[in-house]
Amino acid sequence: MAQVSGTTWSNSTATYSMGTNVREDLEDVIYLLDPMDTWASTNLDKVDASSTFHEWLSDVLAGATANRQVEGDDASFTTAAPAERLGNICQISRKTFIVSGTLEEVKKAGRKSEIKRLGTKYLKELKRDIELSIVGNQASSLGGAATARSSAGMESWIEGPTSTTAGTAANVVTATTNGASHTTPGFSGGTVAAPTDGTTGAFTIGQLNAALQGSWDDGGDPRVILAAANNKNTIDNFTSLATRQVDVAKTGKLPVIGSVNVYVHSYGSPSMVVLSRYVRSSVVLCLDPSYWAIAFLRRPFMETLAKTGDAEKRQMIAEHTLICRNPAASSKVVGIA
């Protein structure tokens, strides 16, 4: 049945219609997609830096040897190796916004103040940017007049030895037998170079165990496994790991747990398996958190910039670097397809 001719109705666009007189139906809330699962920037130790190049000392114990001495023998001496001096470069991360005086004053949907809304949103984005720099494969750089300084990430710090054979312990385990195509130069001459990616292969439980053992062999305790969604899913589906059901009442629903949150293995403490949005999909990090920290030359803050017109300017700044107290304490699996 058709509408009667001449009907005044809500959606009409004719002259003198009610269409332009109907009040808007707009919810007074903003639904912000807010994934703030920043494990590293939330959980690592925080220390203060006093220069743009932050340094620390790292040392390892000599390997155990058969130590048998002749009775009455005179002592002999060898020169002790000095501790290694390591360092990383502070990078500046920034978020800015400008809000007109009119927009701040008018009545808005979902918020009273646009300055407060953007301040909260961009501070969260800044934390995510810091997380990406921490767990990634970024190299360190002193920068220059037109080039920003950069802080080396975890991927770049975790260096060899490298194994291309599943089950062979190493700090860098490749998911392919062509391990020569993957390199991690590590720290040298005051900077850390970015890893080189090569051929890829399937991620296996043997590779994960080899990386965990590599950390343990060197004295680390890899209590955290940090993985992107594809590799977390692979860990969840390792056939040698148990999928269990939860006991419930007869009338209750039966949940089945198919996710690995803690991996109990033979090489130190059980490892917490953490899903990360920021670790590359080709890499799994096996970390001893006690050997990582974040140094801040300037901790995150927001400041008001000089007013030059009918608008308010804000700037959020953090100056930070990643500390790898001892690269040998952690390990990684690389070259994952």
C-alpha positions as CSV (number, residue, x, y, z in Angstrom):
1,M,0.0,0.0,0.0
2,A,1.4,3.4,-1.0
3,Q,1.8,6.5,1.2
4,V,-1.1,8.9,0.8
5,S,-0.2,11.9,-1.4
6,G,0.5,15.0,0.7
7,T,1.6,13.2,3.8
8,T,4.0,15.1,6.1
9,W,6.6,12.6,7.2
10,S,9.9,12.4,9.0
11,N,12.2,11.6,6.0
12,S,10.7,13.9,3.4
13,T,13.0,16.3,1.7
14,A,10.3,18.5,0.3
15,T,10.0,22.2,1.1
16,Y,8.3,22.8,4.5
17,S,8.6,19.1,5.4
18,M,9.4,17.8,8.9
19,G,12.7,16.3,7.7
20,T,14.8,19.2,8.8
21,N,12.8,19.7,12.0
22,V,13.4,16.2,13.5
23,R,16.0,16.2,16.3
24,E,19.1,14.0,15.7
25,D,19.3,10.7,17.5
26,L,23.0,10.6,18.4
27,E,24.4,8.6,21.4
28,D,26.3,10.8,23.9
29,V,29.3,8.5,24.0
30,I,32.4,7.8,21.9
31,Y,33.3,4.1,21.5
32,L,37.1,4.1,21.3
33,L,38.8,0.9,20.2
34,D,41.4,0.8,22.9
35,P,43.8,-2.2,22.7
36,M,46.3,-1.3,25.5
37,D,48.0,-4.6,25.9
38,T,51.5,-3.2,26.1
39,W,53.3,-5.9,28.1
40,A,56.8,-4.6,27.8
41,S,56.2,-0.9,28.6
42,T,53.9,-1.8,31.4
43,N,56.0,-4.5,33.2
44,L,59.7,-3.8,32.6
45,D,61.7,-1.9,35.2
46,K,61.8,1.8,34.8
47,V,65.1,3.8,35.5
48,D,66.3,7.3,34.8
49,A,68.7,8.3,32.1
50,S,70.9,11.4,32.3
51,S,72.1,11.6,28.8
52,T,70.9,10.8,25.3
53,F,73.4,7.8,25.3
54,H,72.6,5.6,28.2
55,E,75.2,3.0,29.2
56,W,75.6,0.0,31.6
57,L,78.0,-2.9,32.3
58,S,77.3,-6.5,31.4
59,D,79.3,-9.6,32.4
60,V,79.1,-13.4,32.3
61,L,80.7,-16.2,34.3
62,A,83.3,-18.4,32.7
63,G,82.3,-21.9,31.9
64,A,82.7,-24.6,34.6
65,T,85.9,-26.5,34.2
66,A,87.6,-29.4,36.0
67,N,89.3,-27.5,38.8
68,R,92.0,-29.8,40.4
69,Q,95.1,-28.4,42.0
70,V,98.4,-29.9,43.2
71,E,98.9,-29.9,46.9
72,G,101.4,-27.2,47.9
73,D,101.4,-25.7,44.4
74,D,102.0,-21.9,44.1
75,A,99.1,-19.9,42.7
76,S,99.2,-18.7,39.1
77,F,97.2,-15.8,37.7
78,T,95.5,-14.8,34.4
79,T,94.3,-11.3,33.6
80,A,90.6,-11.0,34.4
81,A,88.3,-10.0,31.5
82,P,86.7,-6.6,32.0
83,A,82.9,-6.2,32.1
84,E,81.4,-5.3,28.7
85,R,80.2,-1.8,28.4
86,L,76.9,-1.6,26.5
87,G,74.6,1.3,25.6
88,N,71.5,2.4,23.8
89,I,70.4,5.7,22.4
90,C,67.4,7.7,23.7
91,Q,64.7,8.4,21.1
92,I,62.1,11.1,21.3
93,S,58.5,10.0,20.7
94,R,55.9,12.7,20.3
95,K,52.1,13.3,19.7
96,T,50.6,16.7,19.0
97,F,47.2,18.2,18.4
98,I,45.5,21.6,18.1
99,V,41.9,22.4,18.9
100,S,40.1,25.6,17.9
101,G,38.6,27.8,20.6
102,T,35.2,27.4,19.1
103,L,35.3,23.6,19.1
104,E,36.3,23.5,22.7
105,E,33.4,25.8,23.6
106,V,30.5,24.4,21.7
107,K,28.3,21.6,23.1
108,K,29.7,18.3,21.8
109,A,28.5,14.7,21.7
110,G,30.3,12.2,23.9
111,R,32.6,14.6,25.7
112,K,32.7,18.0,27.3
113,S,36.2,18.9,26.4
114,E,37.9,18.0,23.1
115,I,41.3,18.9,24.6
116,K,40.8,16.3,27.4
117,R,39.5,13.7,24.9
118,L,42.5,14.0,22.6
119,G,44.9,14.3,25.5
120,T,43.8,10.9,26.8
121,K,43.7,9.3,23.4
122,Y,47.1,10.4,22.2
123,L,48.8,9.5,25.5
124,K,47.6,6.0,25.0
125,E,48.8,6.1,21.4
126,L,52.2,7.3,22.6
127,K,52.5,4.3,25.0
128,R,51.8,2.0,22.1
129,D,54.5,3.7,20.0
130,I,56.9,3.1,22.8
131,E,55.9,-0.5,23.0
132,L,56.6,-1.0,19.3
133,S,60.1,0.5,19.6
134,I,60.8,-1.8,22.6
135,V,59.9,-5.2,21.2
136,G,60.7,-4.6,17.5
137,N,63.7,-5.0,15.2
138,Q,64.6,-1.3,15.2
139,A,68.3,-0.4,15.1
140,S,69.9,2.3,17.3
141,S,71.1,5.5,15.7
142,L,72.7,8.7,16.9
143,G,70.7,10.6,14.3
144,G,71.6,14.1,13.1
145,A,70.4,17.5,12.4
146,A,67.6,16.2,10.1
147,T,67.5,12.6,11.4
148,A,65.8,11.4,14.6
149,R,67.7,9.4,17.1
150,S,66.4,5.8,17.6
151,S,66.6,3.2,20.3
152,A,67.4,-0.5,19.5
153,G,64.6,-2.9,20.2
154,M,64.6,-6.4,21.8
155,E,64.9,-8.2,18.5
156,S,68.0,-6.3,17.6
157,W,69.7,-6.9,21.0
158,I,69.2,-10.7,21.1
159,E,72.1,-12.1,19.1
160,G,73.7,-15.5,18.4
161,P,74.9,-18.1,18.6
162,T,72.5,-19.3,15.9
163,S,71.1,-22.8,15.4
164,T,69.4,-24.1,12.2
165,T,68.6,-27.5,13.7
166,A,65.5,-27.9,15.8
167,G,66.4,-29.2,19.2
168,T,69.9,-27.6,19.2
169,A,70.0,-24.9,21.9
170,A,70.9,-21.4,20.9
171,N,70.0,-17.8,21.6
172,V,68.8,-17.4,18.0
173,V,66.9,-20.4,16.5
174,T,65.8,-20.3,12.9
175,A,62.6,-21.8,11.6
176,T,64.5,-22.8,8.4
177,T,67.7,-24.8,7.7
178,N,69.0,-21.8,5.7
179,G,70.1,-20.0,8.9
180,A,72.8,-18.1,7.2
181,S,70.2,-15.8,5.6
182,H,69.4,-14.5,9.1
183,T,71.8,-12.3,11.0
184,T,71.7,-10.3,14.2
185,P,74.9,-8.3,14.5
186,G,74.1,-7.0,18.0
187,F,76.0,-4.2,19.8
188,S,79.2,-3.0,18.2
189,G,81.0,0.4,18.3
190,G,78.3,2.1,20.3
191,T,75.3,1.1,18.2
192,V,73.1,-1.9,17.6
193,A,72.3,-2.9,14.0
194,A,68.9,-4.3,12.9
195,P,68.6,-8.0,12.2
196,T,68.6,-9.3,8.6
197,D,65.6,-11.3,7.6
198,G,66.0,-14.4,5.4
199,T,64.1,-17.4,4.3
200,T,61.2,-18.7,6.4
201,G,59.9,-22.0,7.6
202,A,57.3,-23.6,9.9
203,F,57.4,-22.8,13.7
204,T,57.7,-26.0,15.8
205,I,57.8,-26.9,19.5
206,G,61.4,-28.2,19.0
207,Q,62.5,-24.7,18.0
208,L,60.8,-23.1,20.9
209,N,62.4,-25.5,23.4
210,A,65.8,-25.0,21.7
211,A,65.5,-21.2,22.2
212,L,64.4,-21.6,25.9
213,Q,67.3,-23.9,26.5
214,G,69.7,-21.4,24.8
215,S,68.7,-18.8,27.4
216,W,68.9,-21.3,30.3
217,D,72.3,-22.6,29.2
218,D,73.7,-19.0,29.4
219,G,72.2,-18.4,32.9
220,G,68.9,-16.8,32.0
221,D,65.4,-17.7,33.2
222,P,63.1,-17.1,30.2
223,R,59.9,-16.6,32.1
224,V,58.0,-14.8,29.3
225,I,57.3,-15.9,25.7
226,L,56.1,-12.9,23.7
227,A,54.4,-13.8,20.4
228,A,52.2,-12.4,17.7
229,A,48.7,-13.9,17.1
230,N,49.8,-16.3,14.4
231,N,52.6,-17.8,16.6
232,K,50.4,-17.8,19.8
233,N,47.9,-19.8,17.8
234,T,50.7,-22.3,16.8
235,I,51.7,-22.7,20.4
236,D,48.1,-23.2,21.4
237,N,47.9,-26.1,18.9
238,F,51.2,-27.9,19.6
239,T,50.0,-31.5,19.6
240,S,52.2,-32.4,22.6
241,L,50.5,-29.9,24.8
242,A,47.3,-30.9,26.6
243,T,43.9,-29.4,25.9
244,R,41.7,-29.8,29.0
245,Q,38.1,-29.5,30.0
246,V,36.9,-27.8,33.1
247,D,34.7,-29.7,35.6
248,V,31.3,-28.2,35.9
249,A,27.9,-29.2,37.2
250,K,25.8,-31.6,35.1
251,T,23.5,-28.7,34.1
252,G,26.3,-26.3,33.4
253,K,28.0,-25.6,30.1
254,L,31.3,-27.4,29.5
255,P,34.1,-24.9,28.6
256,V,37.2,-26.4,26.8
257,I,40.5,-24.5,27.3
258,G,42.4,-24.5,24.1
259,S,44.8,-21.7,24.9
260,V,48.3,-22.0,26.4
261,N,48.8,-19.2,29.0
262,V,51.7,-20.9,30.9
263,Y,54.2,-23.2,29.3
264,V,55.9,-25.6,31.7
265,H,59.2,-26.8,30.2
266,S,62.5,-28.1,31.4
267,Y,64.6,-24.9,31.2
268,G,63.9,-22.8,34.2
269,S,60.7,-21.4,35.5
270,P,57.4,-22.0,33.7
271,S,57.0,-19.4,30.9
272,M,54.0,-17.0,30.7
273,V,52.9,-17.0,27.0
274,V,51.9,-13.4,26.2
275,L,50.0,-12.4,23.1
276,S,51.5,-9.2,21.6
277,R,50.2,-6.9,18.9
278,Y,53.6,-5.4,18.4
279,V,56.1,-8.4,18.0
280,R,56.6,-9.2,14.4
281,S,54.8,-12.3,13.1
282,S,58.1,-13.8,11.9
283,V,59.6,-13.8,15.4
284,V,58.9,-15.3,18.9
285,L,60.8,-13.7,21.8
286,C,61.8,-15.8,24.9
287,L,62.6,-13.2,27.6
288,D,64.1,-13.1,31.1
289,P,62.4,-9.9,32.2
290,S,64.9,-9.2,35.0
291,Y,67.5,-8.4,32.3
292,W,65.5,-5.7,30.5
293,A,64.5,-2.2,31.6
294,I,63.3,1.1,30.1
295,A,65.4,4.3,30.8
296,F,63.7,7.6,30.6
297,L,65.5,10.9,30.0
298,R,62.1,12.5,30.0
299,R,59.1,10.5,31.2
300,P,55.8,10.9,29.2
301,F,54.2,14.3,29.8
302,M,51.9,16.7,28.1
303,E,52.6,20.4,27.8
304,T,50.8,23.5,26.4
305,L,52.6,25.1,23.4
306,A,52.6,28.9,22.8
307,K,49.3,30.3,21.7
308,T,49.5,31.9,18.3
309,G,45.8,32.2,17.4
310,D,42.3,31.2,18.3
311,A,43.3,27.6,19.2
312,E,44.9,25.5,21.9
313,K,48.1,23.5,21.1
314,R,49.3,20.5,23.0
315,Q,52.4,18.3,22.8
316,M,53.1,15.0,24.4
317,I,56.7,14.0,24.7
318,A,58.7,10.9,25.9
319,E,62.4,10.5,25.6
320,H,63.3,6.9,26.3
321,T,65.6,3.9,25.5
322,L,65.6,0.2,26.0
323,I,68.2,-1.4,28.4
324,C,69.3,-4.9,27.6
325,R,71.3,-5.7,30.8
326,N,72.6,-9.0,29.3
327,P,71.7,-10.1,25.8
328,A,72.6,-13.8,26.6
329,A,69.7,-14.1,29.1
330,S,67.1,-14.1,26.4
331,S,66.6,-15.8,23.0
332,K,64.3,-15.8,20.0
333,V,63.0,-18.0,17.2
334,V,63.3,-16.2,13.8
335,G,62.3,-16.8,10.2
336,I,58.8,-18.0,11.0
337,A,56.5,-18.3,7.9
